[in-house]
């Protein structure tokens, strides 16, 4: 009973915090615009950078999206570790709900981003070894192809595979990791359509489009 209530609280808090969107906040605060009406209309770091450039506001977007995930994920991991010796499960469970909050935020009419940054912030607390390998895969794919969507989905797909070989403290950690990877990939479906049509934008750190 206590565990069920705990998980419910973790899920709700993680979802609500995950729904806080750095790109929407900074586009309103700094530019008095709505990022959802510019570029690809996606309220995420990549679209924000493409529209406004890689500046202090863009880094603020990244920081907000990392912190809104890292705080509840770390808190859940500590709590679940102390109560049930399930650190990885606590981190992955909270992280998945942060990702769901980012994708379908109650604060913004359930229309949000694609959850890659939230997923990236999560995996640091699940297994740092998995994170380093996934990061290497992400940057390699991004460097070769220049497509953020392809790099993001490739890295996301690699995580449950890497985690399977590294091992977890609970079989449900693997299940949740698969669900998180699937969420990222599904949310990038529009990008796959653009890739098929040859209209997907390449990512560049040096310029805005």
N, C-alpha and C positions, 0 to 999 in steps of 0.2 A: 504493500500500500504506500509506504513512504517513498519507495523508489519510483512508483508510478506518478505520484504527485511531483516528485523532484524532476522527472523527465518532462512532465507537462509544463512546469515552470521554466525549465531550461529552454524548451521548444518555443514558448511564447515570447520570452525575453529575447532570445536569439533572433527570432523572426522579426520582431519589432525593431531591434537595433540594426539588423541586417537591411531593413528597409530604408534606413537613412542613406540618401544618395548624394555623394560628394559632388558629382557633375552637375546635378540640378541645383544644389545649394550654391556652388561657386559661380555658375552661369548667371543666377539671379543676383547674387551678392556683388560680383565684380563687373559683369557686363550688362546687367539689367535685362537679360534675355533668358529664354528657356532652351536649353540644349536639345530638348526633345523636338524642337522646331528647326534645327539646323543640322547640316551634314546628313548623316545617315539616320538621324532622329533617335539614335540609341543613347540613353543617358549613362554613358560609361567613359572611362579614361581615354580610350582610343579615339572615340569620336570627339571628345572634348579637346584633345590635343590636335586633331586634324582641323578643327574649327578655329581654335584660339592660339594654337602653337604650344610648344613645350616651354612654359613659363612658370612662375611661382604659383599661379592659380592651378595649373595642371598638376604640379607636384602636391598641392593641397588636396586636390581631388583624390589622388593616389593615397595620400596619408589618411584621409577620412575613411576611405573604403577599406584600408588595412586595419585601422584602429577599431572601427565599428564591428569588425569580425574578431580581431585578436582578443579584445577585452572579454566578450562573453565566452569565447572558446577556451581561453586560459582559465577563466573562473569555473567553467563547467568541468574542465579537466582536473583542476585541483579538487573540486568538490567530489567528483566521482571517484577520484583516486583515494581520497581520505575515507569516504564512506564505503566503497565497494572494491577498491584496488583496481579500478577500470579507467585509467587515465586516457588511453587511446580512444576508448568508446565515448567518454565524455567529450573529448575534443572533436571527434568526427561527428557525433550527434549534434552538438551545438553548431558546428560548422555547416552542416547540411541545412539547418534551419536558417542560419544567416544567409546562405546562398539563396534559399527559397524567398526570404524576405527581400533580398536584392532584386530577384527576378520578378516577384509579384508583390510589390510593397503596398501595404494598406494605406500608407501616407500619400501615395501618388496614383490612386485609382488602379492599383494592381498591375501597372505597366512600368517595368523596370529594365535593368540591364541584363548582362549575360553571365554574371557571377564568376568570371575567371579570377578576378582579384580576390574576391571573398574566398574562393577555393584555394588560391595560393596562400593566403594568410592562414587558412585552416591547417594545411598539411605540415607547416612548420611544427605544430604542436602534436601532430599525430606521430610523425617519424621524420626527424631531420635528415636522415640518410635518404629517404624517399624524396624529400624536397630537393636535395642537392642534385640527385640524378634527374629528376623531372625538370629542374631549372636548366641543366645542361642540355637536355633534349629540346626544351623550349627555345633557348637562344640559338642552338644549332639550326633548328628548322626555320626560325625567323631570319637568321643570317643568310641561309641558303635561298629561301623562297620569298622573303620580305612580306609574307602575308601573316598578319597577327592572328587571324581566325584559324588558319591551319596550324600555326605554332601552338596556340592555346588549346585546341582540341587534341592535338597529338600529345601534348604534355598531360592533359587531363586524362586521356585514355591510358597513358603509361602508369599513372599513379596506382590504381588497383592491382595492376600486374606486378609492379615493383613491390607493393605492400604484401602481396601473396608470397613472394619469395623471401622477403625479410621476416615475415611472421607478425602476428598481432596478439594482443592480450585477450581477444574475444572474436569469435567468428562474425559477430554482427558488425565489427569494424570494417571488415572486408565488404560486407553487404552494403553498408552505408557509403563506403568509398566508391563502389560501383555505381550507386545511385547518384552520387555527386558528379562523377565523370559523365554519366549519361545526361544529367541536367545541363552541364556546360555544352556538350555536343548538340543536344536538341535545341538549345537557345541560339546556337550558331547556324541553324538551318538556313536562314536568309542569306548568310554569307556563302554557303555552299551553292545556292542558286546563282548568286552573283559570280562566283568562280566559274560555274558552268557556262555562264553567258559572257564571261570575259570582262565583267564590269567591276570586279572586286578591287578596292583600292589597296595599294601596297603601303606598308608602314615605314615611316621615316622619322628619325629623331631630329633631323636637322631643319625640317620645314613643315609648314602647315599648308593644307589644301583649301 
